[in-house]
Amino acid sequence: MASKLGSNSQSVVYSKQGSFVGLEGNDAKGKAIIIVAGKAAFLRFQDFEVTNGPDLHVYITTGDDISSGIDLGKLKGSIGDQNYDLSGVDLKTYDTVVIYSQPFQIHFAMAKLA
């Protein structure tokens, strides 16, 4: 459910969020939150931690299939709050965030967005 913050001309809307869970023997915690502010949108990781691994990338997908999703780039860090730009992404299409190791071809974590 969307919630709004701010009383100025540009409202901030939290449109979807979910909690990270570790996959394939990896640990993860924290929240993935899609935030829309005017025409800008971004994915925020809050109170985030994941097992460190090689060449971890962030995907926004449908389910856990990264081939149906968009690579948002390298994970900025295995611990801490971080933001990823969602400009041009159809936010209604995607419902899952996946942390994926490209060299190992394994899912480290995911968060289902609702």
Secondary structure, 3 states (H helix, E strand, C coil): CCEEECCCCCCEEEEEEEEEEECCCCCEEEEEEEEEECCEEEEEEEEEEECCCCCEEEEEEECCEEEEEEEEEECCCCECCEEEECCCCCCCCCCEEEEEECCCCEEEEEEECC
